[in-house]
Amino acid sequence: MNSLFLQAILTFNIEQPAGFAARDIETWPSPSELDKIEVVSILTQINREWSGECDGERVYLRERLKKCLDHVDISVRNKGLLEVLNPGCGTGRLLVDAALEGVAVCGSDISIHMMLVANYMLNGGLQMHEWEIYPFVHAFSHWQNRECQLRAVKVPNLNLCNILSKYGRMEMGYVSFVNGYGPNVGIRYSSEYKFNPDIEVSRAAAKNKFDFVVTNFFLDTGSNMLSYLQTIQHCLKPGGIWLNYGPLLYHFKSEDETEAVFDISIPGGEIINQHGEVPMSGLELSVEDIVRIATQRLGFTILEREDGIVSGYGSPLGNNGLPGYKCHYWAMQLSQ
């Protein structure tokens, strides 16, 4: 069933009127080991985002997002004028949960694997429990019994075909958070900040655009936390709210790559003032560091904060491993 499900995702995306339809699948490179690892992890991601039994992991942030939205003028919300950005949107479940509140929500991700799945889940006309998948067959540790490892999970746990057309607007972009939504001013160009006229227009359009930025299990994916914080500040409206939920399990903590960065002449796009090799990763701030920078340097005020919230991430029943993560939650408001 896993292979049939993945084949359905691929077929759906190839048959789309844009994007993959124009490409000859026979010319695609063979999958790398990293691609195979990513596909296995996506099965866990789908379980986490789209199964009923993982709703307990999702409900914490969903209820707090709803609480914040309930403080907004209901006439504005019903008109779909409230805009929410969810960077690192994965397979798109939080987009649905936000759209069901009547807001316009935008997601972004840099994983092509995640975007393919999200496109299928959100646009494939899926009925409730249309698919049975086996997300745990590639995990071999901590099982109470073999039946738990080989158990099927039904997805999605809601009728996407019928509900999505009735609620708020959703859109997704295949772009990194910093490159797509960060500032154009006061930056140095690198592999993280690319020079491209279209991207520069996109970054300019993102300035003060969103009422909410929701980072869900996302902050620790950045190679440079300061870039993330500056981007959140840049794309929020004055008075906008940043909701964060998740741990700080940094993805790049063992890397020590450096890269030459440079300034660009505007207009013209010529390289000027090359600055030599600088570290591109390795700035892993603590929770208190992040909160201090946000409140003392970037103009945020804490509205709510909780620490030590125990949460799994697609944690299966019958697995005797550790329960997951101790997560941090906060709602911060940017100064007017």
DRENNU-894284 format. One record per residue: residue in one letter; x, y, z of N, C-alpha, C, CB in turn. Coordinates in pm, whole numbers, plus 32768, in hexadecimal, padded with zeros to 4 digits. Glycine has a CB too. Layout:
N
aXYZXYZXYZXYZ;...
This chain:
336
m80517F8780008000800080008055807F80007FA480008078;n80C8807B8045811E80F18044814881167FB6819B80DA809B;s816F80B07F69819D80CC7EE0812B81017E8981D9804D7EA1;l80B280CC7E9C803F80FD7E50801F818E7E747FC580A47E69;f802981AD7EF2801082367F20807782967EE68012823C7FB9;l80F582717EEB815F82C77EB6815382D47E1E81EA82907EDB;q812B82687DDC8117826E7D4B80A482CC7D2880FC81E27D13;a803B82CC7D7A7FCB83277D627FF783B87D6F7F5883097DC4;i804D83D47DD08082845C7DE280D184867D6680DB84647E60;l8129842E7D38817B844E7CC4812684627C4781E383DF7CAC;t80C784087C31807184117BBB802184927BBB801383987BB4;f7FEA84B47C2E7F9C852F7C397FF085A97C157F62853E7CC7;n806A85B07C4680BE86247C2D80ED862A7B9B813786227C8A;i810985B67B5E813285B47AD280C285E47A78815F85287AA8;e804685C57A9D7FD485E77A497FA286757A5E7F6585877A64;q7FE186C17AB67FB9874B7ACB7FD4879D7A4D800387887B44;p7F8488067A337F95885579B8801588A779B57F1F88B079A7;a805788B67A2780D489037A2A813B88B67A7B80BE89917A65;g81B788E07A71821F88A57AC3825288237A8B81ED888F7B4F;f823187B57ACD826C87357AAA823986FC7A27825386D47B18;a81C5872B79F8818C86F3797F81E7870979068103872F7964;a823487757909828687967895830D874D7895829E882B7891;r832586FF78FE83A786C0790A83A0862D78E283DC86CE7999;d840885FE78A384108572787C8443852278F3846D85607801;i83EC84CE79298410848379A18487842779898399843279D0;e849B83FF790B850A83A678ED859183EA78FF84FD8371785F;t8592846F7900861084B87911862D84D679A4860C853A78C3;w85D284B579FD85E984D27A8A865E847E7ABD856984B77ADF;p86B284B37B13872084637B4B86EB83F67BA7878184BD7B98;s873A838F7BB7871583247C158713835C7CA3877882AB7C0B;p86BA832A7CF786B3835E7D80873383427DCD863B83227DCA;s875D83A47E1987D283957E6F87AA83527EF18815841E7E8A;e880D832E7F4187F082F67FC587A3835C801A887282CC800D;l87C683DC8009877F8444805386EC844B802987C384CC803C;d86D384397FA6864784357F7785FA83C37FBA864384277EDE;k863A83507FC485F782DC7FFF85D982F38093864D825D7FEE;i8639832F80D986248350816685B183B3817586A5838981A5;e85AC8414811985428479811E84B9843A8109855B84E580B5;v84AE83DB80AF842E839A809683FF834D81118438833B801D;v845C83088153843882BF81CD84088321823884B0826D8201;s844E83918248842783F282AE83A18432828C8492845F82BC;i8380843C820B8300847781E4828B8420821082FC848C814C;l829E839E82168233834882498213836B82DA825B82B4823E;t827B8387832A826683B583B38220843D83B382EC83BE83FF;q824A849583588210851A834F817B8513832C825B856E82E7;i815884BC82D080CB84AF82A98079847C831E80BD8451822F;n80AE841A8366806A83E983DD8056845A844180B88376841E;r80BE84AA845580B9851584B78054858184908143855384C8;e804B85A084107FF8860F83E57F6A85E683BD803986548373;w7F57856B83927ED7854B83537E8C84D783937EED852C82C4;s7EC2849883FB7E79842B843C7E2B845F84B47EDA83BB8468;g7DC1841684D77D72843C854C7DBC842485CD7CF083F1854D;e7E0E83BB85D47E4D839A86537EBC83FB867A7E83830F864E;c7EEC844D861D7F4F84B386407F10853C86567FB784BC85D2;d7E8C8540865E7E4B85C186747E7685FD86FA7DB385B2866F;g7E9385A9875B7EC185DC87DC7F43862787D37ECF856C883D;e7F968609876F80138653875B7FFA86D98716807585FF8709;r7F9186DF86C67F72875986797F1C87BB86C67F2E873585F9;v7ECD878987247E6587DB87617E9F884E87B27E0D878687B8;y7F15883C87EB7F4D88A488427F5D892887F67FD48877887A;l7FA0892487857FB4899F87387F3289CD86F78020898B86CE;r7EE2896E86C87E66899386857E0A89E386E27E1D89158653;e7DFE89B9875F7DA789FF87BD7DDE8A8A87DD7D9889AE883D;r7E628A9587E57E9B8B1988047E938B77878D7F2C8B098830;l7E9E8B4287157E898B96869F7DF98BC7869B7EAC8B48861E;k7D9C8B6E86B67D0E8B9586B77CF58BFF87227CB48B1A86D0;k7D338BF087957D238C5288017D518CDC87D57D718C25887E;c7DC48CE287917DF68D63875F7D9A8D9D86F57E838D538727;l7D6B8D47869B7D128D7786317C8D8DA986687CF98D0985CB;d7C618D6D86D57BE28D96870F7BE68E2387497BBA8D35877B;h7C5F8E58875F7C6C8EDF87907C698F47871F7CEC8EED87DF;v7C678F1686A27C648F6F862E7BD38F8C86097CB18F3285B6;d7BBA900485D97B34902C85B07AF98FC385517B3790B7856B;i7A858F8C85777A498F1F852B7A258F4B849D79CD8EEA8572;s7A038FCA848779E08FF884017A588FF383A579A890858405;v7ACE900F83DC7B489006838C7B658F7583687BC0904383D8;r7B568F1C83CA7B738E9083B07B158E5583487B6A8E408431;n7A958E77834F7A358E3F82F17A4E8E6E826279A88E64831B;k7A8F8EE082527AAE8F1281CD7B308ED581987AB88FAA81D0;g7B6F8E8381E77BEA8E4481BB7C5E8EA481AD7BD48E008139;l7C578F1481F77CC08F7981EB7D378F5E82467C879001820A;l7D268F0582A47D918EE583007DF18E8382BE7D5A8EAB8385;e7E738EA382BA7ED58E5282727F368E1082D37F218EA8820C;v7F478D8E82C17F9C8D3C831780088CFB82C27F498CD18363;l80848D0082F080F48CBD82AD81238C4A830381688D208291;n81318BD482C481628B5D830881DD8B2882BE80F48AEF8311;p82558B5B82E182CE8B28829F82ED8A9A82CD83478B8482BD;g832A8A4B8274834289BF829482BF897582A5839789B38312;c82658984824481DB8952825581D088BB82468180899581F1;g823B8877821D823687E5821381CE87B781AF821987A9829A;t8178875C81D981128727817E808E8773818780FA8694819C;g808C87E381CF801E884281C27FAE883C82277FE688318143;r7FBA87ED82917F4787E182EC7F28886383367F6087738350;l7F8E88A983647F73892583AC7F32898D83517FF5895D83E7;l7F4E898782CF7F0A89E082717E7389C782747F4189CC81E2;v7E4D894982787DC08925827C7D82895582FF7DAD888D826D;d7DC5893B836F7D8E896283F17D7B89F983F97DE989328462;a7DD98A4683BF7DCA8AD883BF7D5B8B0383607E4F8B1B8397;a7D558AC582EA7CEE8AEA82897C628ACE82BF7D038A9E8206;l7C538A66830F7BD18A4783497BA38AB383AA7BD689C28390;e7C008B0883D67BDC8B7A842A7BB48BF383D57C508B9E8486;g7BB98BE683517B8A8C5082F97BF28CB582D07B1C8C96833A;v7C728C9682E57CDA8CF582C27D1C8CCD823F7D438CFF8332;a7D688D2982057DBB8D0B81917E438CDE81C37DC78D888131;v7E6E8C69819A7EE98C3081CF7F478C0B815F7ECA8BB58226;c7FC78C27817580308C0B811380988BB3815480708C8F80DE;g80BF8B48811081268AEE8141819D8AEC80E480F08A628154;s82118ACE811A82898ABF80C782DB8A4B80FD82DD8B4180C5;d83268A0D80A2838189A180CA83EC8992805E8334891A80E0;i84608961808784CC894C802684E188B98006854E8988805A;s848D8862803E849587D4801F843587B47FAD8475877D809C;i846B878C7F3B841587697ECA83BF86F07EED8469874C7E4C;h83F486967F4183A686227F6B8329864F7FB883FC85C47FC2;m833B86AC801682CA86DE806382658725800882FA873E80D1;m829687737FA9823B87BE7F5481E887637EFA828988217F00;l822486F77ECA81D986987E79816786597EC98236862A7E43;v818686327F45811E85F67F9A80B3865D7FBB815C85BE801D;a80DD86D77FDF807C874080018020875E7F8D80C587BF802D;n805687647F14800387807E9F7F9987147E8D805A87897E21;y7FBF86987EA37F5F862A7E957EF6862E7F057FA885A37E97;m7F2386417F807EC5863F7FEF7E6086B27FE47F1186478074;l7E8F87277FBB7E38879C7FBA7DE587A97F3B7E8A88187FCC;n7E1787767ECC7DD5878A7E4C7DA587097E097E3287D17DEF;g7DBD86987E497D9D86187E0C7D0E85EA7E1E7DF685B27E40;g7CB8863A7E5E7C2D86147E707C1A859B7EC97BEF85FA7DEB;l7C6685917F347C6685197F887BED85167FE57CE685117FDA;q7BB5849F7FF17B4B848680527B8A845C80D77AEA841A801E;m7B3C846781417B6B843E81C47B9183AA81C37AFF8459822F;h7C05838B81F97C39830282057C4382BB817E7BE182B18262;e7C62830781177C6B82CB80927CE0826C80867C7583378029;w7D4C828580D27DC4823280C87DE581F1814D7E3A82858097;e7E17817781447E5A813581B47EEF812D81957E1E80A781CE;i7F40816181EF7FD1815781DF800D81108258801081E281CC;y808880E7824880D180A182B2814E80F182D280F5800D8288;p81418158832981B081B6833C822281838391817C82328378;f8211810E83D1827580E2843282C8806B8402823380BF84B3;v82B2803D838882F37FC1835C838B7FD0835282BB7F9582D6;h83BC804C8346844C8060833A848D808483BF846880CB82D5;a843E8084842B847480A284B0847B80208500841C810E84FB;f84EF8003853885037F7D857385247F7F860885727F37852A;s85247FF28646854C7FF986D384D48011872F85B4806886E7;h84DC7FD987A784837FF8881983F77FBE880E8479808B8829;w83DF7F5D87B683567F2C87A7832F7ECC881683467EE98720;q82B37EDB8846827C7E7D88A782607DF7886481FC7EB588E7;n822C7DFB87E882157D81879C82157DA58707818D7D3C87C5;r821C7D3F86B482267D55862581A57D8D85EA824B7CD585DF;e81357D6C862780B67D9F85F480B17E3785F580427D678645;c80ED7E75865D80EE7F07866581407F4385F381277F3686EC;q81B17F0485D282057F37856681BF7F2C84DF828A7EEB8562;l81717EC384CB81337EA8844980A47EDD844081357E14842E;r807D7F31849E7FF47F6384A37FDD7FCC84367FD57F9E852C;a7F657FCA83FB7F40802C83957F0680A983D77EDB7FF08332;v7F15811983917EDB819983BD7E8A81D083497F4B81FE83EA;k7E12820383667DBC823A82FE7DCE82D282F57D288218831A;v7DDD830182797DED839182607D9D83B881E47E8583B7824E;p7D73843581D97D74849D82417D02848882A47D6B85298203;n7D0784CC83167C9F84B8837B7C2E851F836F7CDC84BF8407;l7C27856182FE7BB785BA82E07B9D85B9824A7BD3864B8313;n7B2685E382257AFC85DB819A7B2C8656814F7A6285CD818F;l7BA5864F811B7BE186C380D87B9586E9805B7C7186A680B6;c7B5C868780177B1686A27F997AA487047FAC7AE186207F5E;n7A5E86FC801C79E6874B803079FB87CE807B798186FA8078;i7A6487D680CD7A6D884881277AC588B980F57A9F881B81AC;l7B2A889B80A27B8D890180847B56897380307C0288C3803D;s7AF489577FDC7ABC89C17F877A628A207FD37A6F89837F14;k7A428A01805079E18A51809B7A228AB480FB798689F680E8;y7AA68AAE81097AE58AFC81717B4F8B5A81367B248AA081DB;g7BAF8B8681897C0E8BEC81617C6A8BC180F17C5F8C1481D7;r7CAD8C2380B77D088C0B80477D8A8BCD80777D238C8D7FFA;m7DBF8B6E80297E408B3080467E9A8B3B7FCC7E2F8A9C8070;e7F1C8B4D7FE47F7D8B457F7980018B137FB37F908BCF7F34;m80558ADA7F5C80D68AA67F8681428AD67F2680D38A0C7F8C;g81BC8AE27F5A822C8B097F0682A58AB07F2082508B9A7F1D;y82E88A8A7EB483628A397EC083D78A9A7ECB837489D67E46;v83F08ACA7F4384578B2E7F5984818B297FEB84258BBD7F31;s84FE8B498006852B8B4D809184F38BC880D585C58B4B8099;f84E28BBF815684A88C2C81A384FA8CAC8196849C8C038236;v857B8CA181AD85D18D1781AA85DA8D51811E865D8CF581DD;n85F08CFD80BC86028D2D803385828D687FF986338CBD7FDA;g850F8D30801F84918D5D7FE6844D8DCE803084358CED7FDF;y84698DDC80B2841D8E3B810384748E9B815383C38DF08160;g84F88E8E814885508EE3819685608F6E815B85D68EA381A2;p85AB8FC5819F85BE904E816F8621905480FB85EF90A781DF;n861490BA80A9867590D6804086E39134806D862F91117FC7;v86CB917C80D9872791E38108877B91AD817B86DA92628133;g87FC91D08179885491AC81E7887C911A81EA881291CD8267;i887C90D8817688A4904C816F8919903C810F882E8FF48142;r895E8FCD811C89C78FA880BF899D8F2980778A508F958109;y89B48F287FF689838EBB7FA489DB8E407FB1897A8EE67F12;s89998DCA7FAF89DC8D4B7FC3897F8CDF7F8E8A018D32805B;s899A8C627FB0893E8BF87F8988BA8C037FD3897D8B6F7FA3;e88BA8C498045883F8C5C809287EE8CD1805C88608C738125;y88328D3D803A87F28DB17FFB88228DB97F6B88138E358049;k87CB8D967F0E87F18D947E8187CC8E187E3E87AC8D1F7E38;f881A8E3C7DD787F68EB17D8787A88E827D0E88748F017D5D;n872D8EAB7D0986D38E897C9C86658EF17C9C86988DF77CAB;p864E8F347C2C85E98F9F7C2B85618F747C5E85DA8FD57BA0;d85358EFB7C3884B28ECD7C6584AF8EB77CFC848B8E4C7C1E;i851B8E7D7D3285228E667DC285278EEA7E0D859C8E0F7DE5;e85708F4A7DD585798FCC7E1884F090107E1C85DF90267DD0;v84A390037DB1841B903A7DB083C68FF37E1983DB902B7D24;s83D58F6E7E23838B8F217E8583AE8F4C7F1383A68E8C7E73;r842F8F607F2D84578F8B7FB3842090157FD584F08F8B7FBF;a8423906E7F7283EC90F47F89835690EE7FA58408914E7F0F;a830F90987F5C827E908B7F6F825B904E7FF6824290377F00;a82B99001803082A08FC080B182AB901E812682FF8F4D80C4;k82E69093811382FB90EF81828275911A81BE834A916B8154;n82679102824381EE9128828D816F90F0824E81E391BF8295;k8176907882178103903F81CF80A68FEE822881358FE7815E;f80DD8FA6828C808F8F4082D280648F6E835D80DF8EC082DC;d7FEA8F4583817FB78F6084077FEE8EFC846D7F1E8F5A8408;f80088E81843E803F8E19849480B08DD1844A7FD18DB584C1;v81198DAF8490817B8D4D8461817A8CDB84C6820C8D8D8452;v81638C61849681598BEC84EC81CB8B8E84CB80D08BA484DC;t82298B7D8529829A8B22851882808AA6856D83228B67853F;n82688A38852B824089BB856B82AB8951855381B6898A8536;f82F6892B85BC836688CE85AC83C188FF853B8333883E858F;f83E3897F853E842889BC84CD84A98A0584F283CD8A1A8489;l84AC8A488563851D8AA0858285A38A57857C850B8ADC860C;d85A589D985A38625899085A98653895E85218618891B8608;t8608897D84B6863489558430869289BA83F185BC894083D5;g86A38A2D842F86F58A9683F587888A86841286C78B1B8426;s87DB8AA883B1886C8AA583C8889B8B22841088B78A968343;n884B8B8B840D886D8C08845187ED8C41848E88B08C6E83EF;m87E08C34851087658C5E8554874A8CF38541876E8C3E85E7;l87B28D45853C879C8DD4852D87568DF584AA88208E1E8535;s87778DAA844087338DBF83BF869E8DA183CB87728D688351;y867C8D37841285F08D16842985A98D86847585E28C928475;l85E78DB684DF85A78E1D853185958E9F84E285FB8E3785AE;q85F98EC5849485ED8F3D8443857F8F2E83DA86728F5D83FF;t85708EB683A385098E9E833E847E8EA5837C851F8E1682FB;i846D8E6D83F383EC8E76843883C88F07845183F08E2884BE;q84288F548481840F8FE2849983EC902B8417848B902384D9;h8432900983AB841E904D832B8393903782F38485901E82C8;c83608FBE82F982E48FA082B282678FB0830882E98F15827C;l82758FCA838982018FE583DD81D6907783D082208FC4846F;k8153908E83D58121911683DE8142914F84688088911A83C4;p814F91D184768157920B84FD80DE91E1854F816092A684F6;g80F691AD85C5808A91778616806990E785F8801191CA8604;g80AE90AC859480979020857180CC8FC285DC80D9900084EC;i80A28F4585D480C08EE3863E81108E6F8605803F8EAF8680;w81778E4A864E81C98DD5862F81A88D68869382628DF88633;l81738CF9865F815A8C8286B181C68C1B869380CC8C478695;n82068BE886FB826B8B8086E9824B8B09874182F98BB6870A;y825E8A928709824D8A16875682B089AE872381BB89E1874B;g82F78970878083538905875A83CF890487B0837A891486C9;p842888A5879784A6889987E1851688E5879A84CC880587F1;l858E88D987CC86048910878B8669889F87748644898287E0;l86458844871A869D87D786F386E388038673864E874F86DF;y874D884F8680878A8891860C87BA882D85A487FD88E88639;h87998849852687B787EF84B8884687FD8485875888088447;f8887886E84A0890A888884658977889A84CE89048905840E;k89608862854489BB887D85B48A46884285A0898088478632;s8A5587DF85488AD887A085338B2087D584B88AC7870B8527;e8AE5883784748B21886883F98B7688E484148AB688878392;d8BE188F183C58C3A896583D68C5D89A1834E8CBB893B8421;e8BFC89A182F28C1589D5826C8C258A6C826E8BA389AD820D;t8C7D8A9C82158C8C8B2C82008C6F8B4B816E8D1A8B5D8228;e8C558BCA81538C338BF280CB8C588C8580B68B9B8BDA80AF;a8C848CA6803E8C9F8D31801C8C1B8D7B80098CF78D3C7F9C;v8C098DEC804D8B928E3D803E8BB88EC37FFF8B4B8E5280C7;f8B568F077FC68B778F7E7F7A8AFF8FDB7F748BA68F597EEC;d8B1B90597F548AB290BC7F3B8A9390BE7EA68ADC91497F6E;i8A1A90EB7E8589ED90F57DFB89C791867DDF897490957DE0;s89F091B77D6B89C7923D7D43893892397D108A2792777CD7;i88E692957D41885A929F7D17884493287CD787FA92897D90;p881693327C5887FF92C17BFC888292937BBE879B92E87B8E;g887B922E7B7088F091FC7B298913916F7B4E896592557B43;g891091507BD0892B90C87BFC89BC90A07BF788DE906C7BAA;e8A1791027BFB8AA590E17BF78AD990CA7C848AF691527BB1;i8B37906C7C8E8B74904E7D0F8BD390BF7D378BBF8FC77D0B;i8BC090F37DAF8C1B91567DE78C3A91307E778BDE91E67DDF;n8CAD91567EA68CD091437F338CC390B27F618C78919C7F89;q8D0F90587F248D0F8FCD7F528D518FC77FDB8D588F707EED;h8D138F7F80378D3B8F8580C38D868F0980F48CC48F9A8118;g8DA58EAE809B8DF18E3980C48D9C8DCF81088E5F8E648121;e8DDE8D6C813F8D9A8CF881768D608D1882008DF98C81817F;v8CE08CFB82118C9E8D0C82928C538C8C82B38C3D8D888291;p8C3F8C6D83338BF28BF583578B618C0283298BF68BDD83F0;m8B2C8B9682EF8AA28B9682BF8A448B49831B8A9B8B5C8233;s8A7A8B07837E8A268ABE83DD8A718AB784618A038A2F83A9;g8A2C8A8784C58A6D8A7785458A428ADA85AF8AFD8A7F8534;l89E08B31859189B18B9185F589348B58863689948C1C85B5;e89498B03869A88DA8AC086DD88BD8B08876088FB8A2986F6;l885A8B5D876088378BAA87D587E08B59883487EE8C2B87AD;s87E98B7788B487908B3B891687078B80890F87CC8B4689A5;v86A68B45895486208B82895986288C0E899385C08B2B89AB;e86718C1D8A00867A8CA08A3F86C28D0489E586C38C968AC5;d87258CD7899887678D2F893887028D6488D287D98CE588F0;i86B18D09889D86508D2F883685EB8D93886E86068CB28800;v85B78D7688E385548DCF892085938E58893D851B8D9189A1;r860D8E58896D864F8ED6898F86658F2C891286D68EBB89D5;i86958EEE88A786AC8F39882A86288F6F87F386F18EE087C1;a85C08F1B87F5853F8F4587BF85048FBA880D84DD8ED087C0;t85108FB6889084D1901D88E38528909988F584AE8FE3896A;q85AB908788F8860390F98913863B913A8896867490CD896B;r863F90F18828867C912687AE861B9137873A86EA90CF8783;l85B490E68734855E90E386BE84D3911A86D585549057868C;g84B59148874C8437918C876483C091348782841791DC86F0;f83D790BA87B38368906287D68348906D886C838A8FD187B1;t82C99056888B8299904D891582588FC58929823590C18936;i82798F81899682418EFD89B181B18F0A89E182968EB18A1B;l81568EC6899B80CB8EBF89C580B08E438A19806F8EC1894C;e80E88DD289EE80DB8D538A35815C8D048A22805F8D018A03;r817D8CB48A8781F28C5C8A7881E48BE38AD282758CA98A98;e82058B6E8A9D82088AF18AE982818AA18ABC81848A9E8AD6;d82C18A5E8B1B83348A098AFD831D897D8B3483B58A468B38;g836A891E8AFE836788968B3182EA88488B0E837588988BC4;i82AA88678A9E823188218A73825A879F8A2F81DB887A8A13;v8236872F8A67825D86AD8A308206868D89B78251863E8A9B;s8248866F894781FE864E88CD824E85E9887C81E286CE8878;g8207858B88408245853387DE82438574875581FE84AC87DB;y8274852886F2826D85568668825084DC861182F3859E863B;g81CF84C485FF81A7844A85B981C483CE860A81ED84418534;s81C183DB868F81E7836C86E6818082FC86DC81F5839B8777;p81AC828286BF814E821286AF812781D58735818A81A88657;l80AD819F87388083815187AC80D380D087B47FEB813287A5;g80EF80A2882C81378025883D81CD8031882C81047FC187DD;n820080AD8827829080C0881D82C380F088A382B5812587AC;n832C80B088D6835D80CB895C83D0812E895F8388804A899C;g83E2817688F2844A81DC88F0842482548945846582098862;l847B82B6894D8460832E899A83E78376896184DB838A899B;p839D83C089B3831E83FA8985832C8467891D82D5843089F8;g83A3849A890583B284FF889C8405857488C9832B852F886F;y83C985EB88C78412866788DE83D286B6894F841686BA885E;k8422870B898D83ED877389E483EB87F48991844387838A69;c8373881E89718362888C891183508912895882EA887188B7;h8368897B890B83598A03893B82EA8A4688E883E08A528930;y82968A8F892D822C8ADA88EB82348B6B891681A08A9F890A;w82248BC588B682108C5188D881BD8C96886D82968C9888EA;a81798CFE889A81388D5E884081778DE5885F809A8D608854;m81B38E2187F881F38EA4880681B58F0487A2828D8E9A87F2;q81A68F8087CE816E8FE7877881D8904C875280F7902D87BC;l81E0906B86D1823E90CE86A0820A915A86BF825790BE860A;s826391B386E58239923A870A81F3927F869582B2928C8738;q819992D786B7814B9320865081A49384860580D2936A8691;
